[in-house]
Amino acid sequence: MSPIGRLFIILNLVLAAAFIGFAGFYLKNQTSYKTKLEEKIAAAEAEKKNLEEQIVALNGQVQNYSTDLTTKSSLLATSQTTIKSLEEADTDNKSKLQRLTQKLESIDASSAQIASKLEDQSTRIETLTKEWVAANEAKMQAVSSQNSLQDQLNAVEASLTKEKQRTESLIADLNEMTSTKQDLEMQIAVIQKAIPNVAEIIKGAQPAIDGTIMDVNNALQSVTISLGENSGVTPGMSFSIHDGTSYKGEVRVVEVSDNLAFARVENAVPSKSISKGDKATTRLGTR
C-alpha cells in the first residue's frame, strides 16, 4: 500500500474516533438535560398534589364554617321569636294594666263598698307590674343575646370570606403550576424531535457562549445577538433561545462583527415568540 493510502486510512480512523467522541459527549449532555427536566416535572407534580391536599382541607373547613353559620342563624331566629313573644306579652300586660286602671276609676264612687275588691285589685296591679318589669328585663336580655349572636355571625362570615379568598389563591397557584408543567412537557417534545438532526449533534462541540437578544426582525425572521468575533462567535454557530423559564427555539449565525452576531431563526416554538431581552446560549441545559 502506498503512503498516501495509509495516510487516508489513518485520517479516516481519526475522523471516526472524533465523531464517536462528539456523539458520546452530546448524548451525555442530552441525557443530563432530560434528567433535569424530568426532575422539574416531578417537583411540579409534587407541588400540585400538595396544593390539591390543601384545597381539600380548606373545603372541609369551609363546610365546617357553613354548618356553624347555619347553627348560629337558627339560634338567631329562635331569639327573634322569643323577643317577639315577649313584646306581645308586654303589650298584653300594658293592655291589662290600662283596663284595670279604668275599672278602678269607674268604681271610685263606691269605694266604701268595694274597698276589699280595690285592695285585691291593687295587689293584682302590683303583681302585673312586677310581671311587666320582669318581662321587660327578659326582653332586654334577649336583645343583648341577639346582638351577641349577630356579632358572632359577622365574625363567622368574615372568616368564611377569608378562607374562600385563600382557596381561590391556592387554585390560581395550582393553575400556574399546571401551565409550567405543560411548558416543560412541550420543551421536552421539541428537544426530542431535534435530537436526530446531525447539525444539532455537531452543536455539542460548540464553545459555551451566552448572550442576549438585542433586536428582532420578524419580517426577515432574524435576530441580533450581543456577541461577536471578540467573544468567539463564528458563522454557522447555533444558539438556543429562552427567557429563563421557557424554551423558544433555535437561531443560526449567518454574519458576525466584532461585538454583534446576526442570526436566522430556525426551529421556532409556535406558541412562543422570540423577544428583545431573551437569552441566547450555545449549550442549553448543560450548566
C-alpha distance (Angstrom), angle and dihedral (degrees) to the residues before:
residue distance angle dihedral
M1 . . .
S2 3.80 . .
P3 3.85 122.1 .
I4 3.81 89.5 -112.3
G5 3.82 91.2 55.9
R6 3.80 90.9 49.3
L7 3.82 89.3 49.3
F8 3.83 91.1 52.2
I9 3.81 90.9 50.1
I10 3.81 91.9 50.3
L11 3.80 91.6 47.5
N12 3.81 91.0 50.1
L13 3.83 90.5 51.0
V14 3.82 91.7 49.0
L15 3.80 92.5 48.3
A16 3.82 91.4 47.9
A17 3.82 90.9 50.6
A18 3.83 91.2 48.0
F19 3.80 91.6 49.3
I20 3.83 91.8 49.2
G21 3.81 89.5 48.8
F22 3.81 92.5 50.0
A23 3.83 91.4 46.8
G24 3.82 92.1 49.5
F25 3.80 91.4 47.6
Y26 3.82 92.5 50.4
L27 3.82 94.2 45.7
K28 3.80 90.0 50.7
N29 3.80 91.2 51.3
Q30 3.82 92.0 44.3
T31 3.82 90.7 52.3
S32 3.82 90.0 49.5
Y33 3.82 92.1 51.4
K34 3.80 92.7 46.2
T35 3.83 90.1 49.5
K36 3.80 90.8 52.7
L37 3.80 91.0 50.4
E38 3.80 90.8 49.3
E39 3.82 89.6 50.8
K40 3.82 90.3 51.5
I41 3.81 90.8 49.4
A42 3.82 90.6 49.5
A43 3.81 90.2 49.9
A44 3.82 90.5 49.2
E45 3.83 90.6 49.8
A46 3.83 90.4 50.5
E47 3.79 91.4 49.0
K48 3.83 90.4 48.0
K49 3.82 90.9 51.3
N50 3.83 90.5 48.6
L51 3.82 91.2 50.6
E52 3.81 91.3 48.2
E53 3.83 89.9 52.6
Q54 3.81 90.2 50.1
I55 3.82 90.4 50.3
V56 3.84 90.7 51.5
A57 3.82 90.0 50.2
L58 3.81 91.8 47.5
N59 3.81 90.9 48.6
G60 3.81 87.6 54.8
Q61 3.81 90.4 51.4
V62 3.81 90.6 48.3
Q63 3.84 89.1 52.3
N64 3.83 90.2 50.5
Y65 3.80 91.3 49.5
S66 3.82 90.2 48.6
T67 3.83 90.6 51.9
D68 3.81 90.7 47.9
L69 3.82 89.7 48.9
T70 3.81 90.8 51.9
T71 3.84 90.9 50.6
K72 3.81 92.7 48.5
S73 3.82 90.5 47.4
S74 3.83 89.4 52.4
L75 3.82 90.9 50.4
L76 3.81 89.7 48.8
A77 3.81 91.3 51.6
T78 3.83 90.1 49.5
S79 3.81 90.8 50.7
Q80 3.78 91.6 49.6
T81 3.81 89.7 51.5
T82 3.82 90.2 50.4
I83 3.80 91.0 49.7
K84 3.78 90.8 50.4
S85 3.83 90.8 50.7
L86 3.81 91.1 49.4
E87 3.80 91.3 48.8
E88 3.81 90.0 51.5
A89 3.81 90.2 48.9
D90 3.81 89.6 48.9
T91 3.81 91.0 52.2
D92 3.80 90.4 47.4
N93 3.83 91.8 50.4
K94 3.78 91.4 48.9
S95 3.79 89.4 50.5
K96 3.80 90.8 50.2
L97 3.80 91.4 48.5
Q98 3.80 90.8 50.7
R99 3.80 91.7 50.2
L100 3.81 91.8 49.2
T101 3.79 91.6 50.1
Q102 3.79 90.6 51.6
K103 3.80 90.0 48.9
L104 3.82 91.4 51.3
E105 3.79 90.2 51.8
S106 3.83 91.1 50.4
I107 3.80 93.6 52.6
D108 3.81 95.7 42.2
A109 3.87 90.3 99.6
S110 3.79 90.9 59.1
S111 3.83 96.4 39.9
A112 3.79 92.7 135.5
Q113 3.78 92.7 58.8
I114 3.76 96.0 43.5
A115 3.84 99.3 36.1
S116 3.75 91.1 118.8
K117 3.78 91.0 47.2
L118 3.81 89.8 48.5
E119 3.79 90.2 54.0
D120 3.78 89.8 50.4
Q121 3.78 90.6 48.0
S122 3.82 91.1 48.7
T123 3.78 89.8 52.3
R124 3.77 90.0 48.5
I125 3.79 90.9 48.7
E126 3.78 89.8 51.9
T127 3.77 90.4 49.7
L128 3.77 91.6 48.4
T129 3.79 90.3 47.5
K130 3.80 90.6 53.0
E131 3.78 89.3 48.1
W132 3.81 89.7 49.9
V133 3.82 90.9 49.6
A134 3.82 90.5 48.1
A135 3.79 90.5 47.6
N136 3.81 90.7 49.4
E137 3.82 90.9 50.5
A138 3.81 89.9 49.2
K139 3.79 88.5 50.5
M140 3.83 91.4 52.6
Q141 3.82 90.6 49.0
A142 3.80 90.6 49.8
V143 3.82 90.7 50.0
S144 3.82 89.8 50.2
S145 3.82 90.2 48.9
Q146 3.80 89.4 49.4
N147 3.83 91.2 53.2
S148 3.81 90.7 48.6
L149 3.80 91.8 50.1
Q150 3.83 90.0 47.6
D151 3.81 90.3 53.5
Q152 3.81 90.4 50.0
L153 3.81 89.9 48.1
N154 3.82 91.0 51.4
A155 3.81 90.6 49.5
V156 3.83 91.5 50.5
E157 3.81 91.4 48.5
A158 3.83 91.2 49.8
S159 3.81 91.0 49.3
L160 3.82 90.7 47.7
T161 3.81 90.7 51.4
K162 3.81 91.0 50.2
E163 3.81 92.2 50.4
K164 3.82 91.4 48.5
Q165 3.82 89.6 52.6
R166 3.80 90.4 50.0
T167 3.81 90.4 49.3
E168 3.82 90.6 51.4
S169 3.83 89.8 49.9
L170 3.82 91.5 51.5
I171 3.82 90.6 48.6
A172 3.83 89.6 52.0
D173 3.85 90.0 50.5
L174 3.82 89.6 49.5
N175 3.82 91.0 51.6
E176 3.82 90.2 49.9
M177 3.84 91.7 50.8
T178 3.83 89.4 48.7
S179 3.81 90.2 52.1
T180 3.84 90.6 49.4
K181 3.80 89.9 50.8
Q182 3.82 91.0 51.9
D183 3.82 90.5 50.0
L184 3.83 90.9 51.9
E185 3.81 91.9 48.3
M186 3.80 90.1 50.9
Q187 3.83 91.0 50.0
I188 3.82 90.4 52.4
A189 3.81 90.7 51.0
V190 3.82 92.1 49.9
I191 3.81 93.5 48.3
Q192 3.82 93.3 45.7
K193 3.78 89.5 51.6
A194 3.84 89.8 52.8
I195 3.84 96.3 49.0
P196 3.85 97.6 86.3
N197 3.82 90.3 56.9
V198 3.84 109.7 107.0
A199 3.80 90.4 -152.6
E200 3.80 89.0 59.5
I201 3.83 90.6 51.6
I202 3.81 90.1 52.4
K203 3.81 88.0 50.7
G204 3.82 87.9 67.8
A205 3.81 87.6 72.1
Q206 3.82 92.3 58.7
P207 3.80 118.2 111.4
A208 3.81 116.6 -103.3
I209 3.82 104.8 -95.0
D210 3.81 126.8 163.6
G211 3.80 125.8 -168.8
T212 3.81 144.3 151.1
I213 3.81 132.5 -107.0
M214 3.82 105.7 -110.5
D215 3.82 98.9 179.5
V216 3.84 140.0 3.5
N217 3.82 125.5 -150.4
N218 3.80 106.2 -166.5
A219 3.80 93.3 -179.1
L220 3.83 92.4 58.1
Q221 3.83 94.4 32.0
S222 3.81 89.4 -126.7
V223 3.81 138.5 125.8
T224 3.81 137.8 -160.4
I225 3.83 117.7 -129.9
S226 3.82 123.9 -155.7
L227 3.84 92.6 -123.5
G228 3.79 134.1 78.5
E229 3.79 144.3 163.8
N230 3.81 90.7 -49.5
S231 3.84 88.4 63.6
G232 3.82 94.4 46.2
V233 3.81 97.8 -99.0
T234 3.82 114.9 149.7
P235 3.82 133.6 179.0
G236 3.80 112.5 -83.8
M237 3.82 95.1 35.2
S238 3.81 115.5 133.8
F239 3.83 123.5 -139.5
S240 3.80 127.9 -165.3
I241 3.83 113.8 -138.2
H242 3.83 123.9 -145.7
D243 3.81 139.6 148.5
G244 3.80 96.7 -134.9
T245 3.82 95.4 -84.9
S246 3.82 107.7 32.1
Y247 3.82 130.1 53.6
K248 3.86 110.7 -133.3
G249 3.82 106.0 179.3
E250 3.82 145.2 -88.0
V251 3.83 134.2 -62.9
R252 3.82 128.9 -168.1
V253 3.82 123.4 -146.7
V254 3.81 114.0 -118.7
E255 3.82 100.8 168.4
V256 3.83 136.4 14.5
S257 3.81 137.8 -166.3
D258 3.80 128.3 -172.8
N259 3.82 94.9 -77.1
L260 3.82 106.0 7.3
A261 3.81 137.1 60.6
F262 3.81 126.6 -158.5
A263 3.82 115.0 -150.5
R264 3.81 138.9 -178.5
V265 3.85 119.0 -127.3
E266 3.84 113.8 -113.4
N267 3.83 131.2 174.0
A268 3.83 94.4 5.7
V269 3.81 116.9 -174.4
P270 3.85 104.5 -114.2
S271 3.82 96.2 -138.4
K272 3.83 94.1 45.9
S273 3.81 125.6 69.6
I274 3.80 120.7 -154.6
S275 3.82 109.0 -123.1
K276 3.79 139.2 -174.2
G277 3.82 109.0 -83.8
D278 3.85 96.1 32.6
K279 3.81 117.6 133.7
A280 3.82 123.3 -106.6
T281 3.84 120.4 -159.3
T282 3.78 135.5 168.7
R283 3.83 93.6 -147.1
L284 3.82 111.1 40.4
G285 3.80 112.2 -167.7
T286 3.83 98.0 5.2
R287 3.83 96.4 106.4
